[in-house]
């Protein structure tokens, strides 16, 4: 429309909205060992997963044991190691499942493998050994079994967040996503690109 004489234009941006159902891989499952530490340099732990339906990853979750101190950064990767999204995990509780919303939902394609991970700056993580001897399915989400060529329960020792590509003992490190089968509105904040 026409701007008022003061040359002011009001812009209203609505919040996120979604329709459909939300899923996670491990829901409220608990690890056998809630607080493990192999080193002091930091570690990235993650889960390989795919969906049987197109949709969006809206958040990253991980299980935290009491004593898992330091900073935690959640990341979503393609299976080849391209970083798709990341978020600093804040407002954590002392233990239990933690969750951070991604800055913008990430669309994923049915039948395509992705990796969700988080970096633990102090090297702490939660685990259950031999968990990925079998495939885990919850709704449209699948975390495939750890087999040659398609490992699961991924990790990498590192002082900074990196792509996890190593595996040991078919362990599950309880890193998860929130996946929506509905349409999720883009919530990326607008920015000024030009002024005239």
C-alpha positions as CSV (number, residue, x, y, z in Angstrom):
1,X,0.0,0.0,0.0
2,X,0.9,3.6,0.2
3,X,3.3,4.7,3.0
4,X,1.9,7.4,5.4
5,X,3.3,10.9,5.1
6,X,5.9,10.2,7.8
7,X,7.4,7.5,5.5
8,X,6.8,4.8,8.1
9,X,5.9,1.3,7.1
10,X,4.8,-1.3,9.6
11,X,5.8,-4.9,8.9
12,X,4.3,-7.8,10.8
13,X,6.2,-11.1,10.8
14,X,4.3,-14.1,12.2
15,X,6.0,-16.8,14.3
16,X,6.7,-20.4,13.3
17,X,3.7,-22.6,12.6
18,X,3.5,-26.3,11.7
19,X,0.9,-28.9,10.9
20,X,1.3,-32.6,11.1
21,X,3.0,-34.8,13.6
22,X,6.4,-34.6,15.4
23,X,8.7,-37.5,16.1
24,X,12.0,-38.3,17.7
25,X,14.1,-41.5,17.5
26,X,14.6,-42.4,21.1
27,X,11.7,-40.5,22.7
28,X,12.3,-40.9,26.5
29,X,14.7,-43.8,26.5
30,X,17.6,-43.7,29.0
31,X,21.3,-44.7,28.5
32,X,22.9,-47.5,30.5
33,X,25.8,-45.1,31.4
34,X,24.7,-41.5,31.8
35,X,28.1,-39.9,32.2
36,X,31.2,-41.3,30.4
37,X,34.4,-39.5,29.7
38,X,37.4,-40.8,27.7
39,X,39.5,-37.6,27.5
40,X,39.6,-34.0,28.3
41,X,39.9,-32.5,24.8
42,X,36.3,-32.8,23.8
43,X,34.2,-35.2,21.8
44,X,31.5,-35.2,19.1
45,X,28.9,-38.0,19.3
46,X,26.1,-38.6,16.9
47,X,23.4,-40.8,15.3
48,X,22.8,-41.7,11.7
49,X,19.1,-41.6,10.8
50,X,16.6,-41.3,7.9
51,X,12.9,-40.7,7.5
52,X,10.4,-42.6,5.4
53,X,8.6,-39.3,4.7
54,X,9.7,-35.8,3.6
55,X,9.6,-33.3,6.4
56,X,11.7,-31.0,8.5
57,X,14.1,-31.3,11.4
58,X,13.2,-28.5,13.8
59,X,15.3,-29.3,16.8
60,X,18.3,-31.3,18.2
61,X,18.1,-33.4,21.4
62,X,20.6,-35.2,23.5
63,X,20.7,-37.0,26.8
64,X,22.9,-35.4,29.5
65,X,24.1,-37.0,32.6
66,X,24.8,-35.1,35.8
67,X,28.3,-33.8,35.6
68,X,28.3,-33.4,31.8
69,X,29.7,-29.8,32.1
70,X,31.0,-27.5,29.5
71,X,29.4,-26.2,26.3
72,X,27.3,-28.3,23.9
73,X,26.7,-27.5,20.2
74,X,24.2,-29.4,18.2
75,X,24.7,-30.0,14.5
76,X,22.9,-31.6,11.6
77,X,24.9,-33.1,8.7
78,X,24.4,-34.7,5.4
79,X,25.8,-38.2,5.2
80,X,28.8,-37.0,3.3
81,X,29.7,-34.4,6.0
82,X,28.1,-31.2,4.8
83,X,27.0,-29.1,7.7
84,X,23.2,-28.3,7.3
85,X,22.5,-26.5,10.6
86,X,23.9,-25.9,14.1
87,X,22.8,-24.4,17.4
88,X,24.4,-23.7,20.8
89,X,22.5,-25.6,23.4
90,X,21.5,-23.3,26.2
91,X,19.3,-23.3,29.3
92,X,20.3,-26.9,30.1
93,X,19.1,-28.8,33.1
94,X,21.6,-30.6,35.3
95,X,20.6,-33.9,33.7
96,X,18.1,-35.5,31.4
97,X,17.0,-34.9,27.8
98,X,18.1,-31.5,26.5
99,X,16.7,-29.8,23.4
100,X,17.5,-26.8,21.2
101,X,15.5,-25.5,18.3
102,X,17.4,-24.9,15.1
103,X,17.5,-21.3,13.8
104,X,15.4,-22.4,10.8
105,X,13.8,-25.8,10.1
106,X,15.9,-28.0,7.8
107,X,14.0,-29.9,5.1
108,X,15.1,-33.5,4.7
109,X,14.3,-36.0,1.9
110,X,12.7,-39.4,2.5
111,X,15.1,-42.3,2.3
112,X,18.2,-40.1,2.6
113,X,20.7,-40.6,5.5
114,X,21.6,-37.7,7.8
115,X,23.7,-37.5,10.9
116,X,22.7,-35.5,14.0
117,X,25.5,-34.8,16.5
118,X,26.6,-32.6,19.4
119,X,30.0,-31.5,20.6
120,X,30.8,-31.9,24.3
121,X,33.7,-29.5,25.1
122,X,34.7,-31.4,28.2
123,X,34.4,-34.8,26.6
124,X,31.4,-36.2,28.5
125,X,28.7,-38.2,26.9
126,X,26.0,-40.9,27.6
127,X,26.0,-44.4,26.1
128,X,24.6,-47.9,25.9
129,X,26.8,-50.5,24.3
130,X,25.7,-52.8,21.5
131,X,22.5,-50.7,21.1
132,X,22.8,-50.5,17.3
133,X,23.0,-54.3,16.9
134,X,19.5,-53.8,15.6
135,X,17.7,-51.1,13.6
136,X,15.6,-48.7,15.6
137,X,12.3,-47.4,14.2
138,X,9.9,-44.8,15.6
139,X,7.1,-43.6,13.3
140,X,8.8,-42.4,10.0
141,X,12.3,-42.2,11.6
142,X,14.8,-45.0,11.4
143,X,18.3,-45.3,13.0
144,X,19.9,-48.1,11.0
145,X,21.9,-50.9,12.7
146,X,25.7,-50.6,12.8
147,X,26.9,-52.7,10.0
148,X,29.9,-52.5,7.7
149,X,29.4,-49.6,5.3
150,X,26.6,-48.0,7.3
151,X,28.0,-47.5,10.8
152,X,25.9,-46.0,13.6
153,X,26.7,-44.6,17.0
154,X,29.3,-42.2,15.6
155,X,32.0,-40.2,17.4
156,X,35.1,-38.1,16.9
157,X,37.6,-36.7,19.5
158,X,38.0,-33.0,18.8
159,X,38.4,-29.7,20.5
160,X,35.9,-28.2,18.1
161,X,32.7,-29.4,16.5
162,X,33.5,-31.7,13.5
163,X,31.8,-34.4,11.4
164,X,31.7,-37.7,13.5
165,X,32.9,-40.6,11.3
166,X,34.2,-43.2,13.8
167,X,32.4,-46.0,15.6
168,X,32.9,-48.4,18.5
169,X,31.0,-51.3,19.9
170,X,27.7,-50.4,18.2
171,X,27.2,-47.8,21.0
172,X,24.3,-45.4,21.1
173,X,25.2,-41.9,22.3
174,X,21.6,-40.7,22.6
175,X,21.7,-37.9,20.1
176,X,18.3,-37.2,18.5
177,X,16.2,-34.9,16.4
178,X,12.7,-33.5,16.5
179,X,11.2,-34.2,13.1
180,X,8.0,-32.8,11.7
181,X,6.0,-34.3,8.8
182,X,4.0,-31.1,8.4
183,X,4.9,-27.9,6.6
184,X,7.0,-25.7,8.9
185,X,7.0,-21.9,8.3
186,X,10.4,-20.3,7.7
187,X,11.3,-18.4,10.9
188,X,14.6,-16.9,9.6
189,X,14.6,-13.3,10.6
190,X,14.5,-10.8,7.7
191,X,17.5,-8.6,7.2
192,X,18.0,-5.3,5.3
193,X,19.7,-5.9,2.0
194,X,19.4,-2.4,0.5
195,X,18.2,1.0,1.4
196,X,17.1,3.7,-1.2
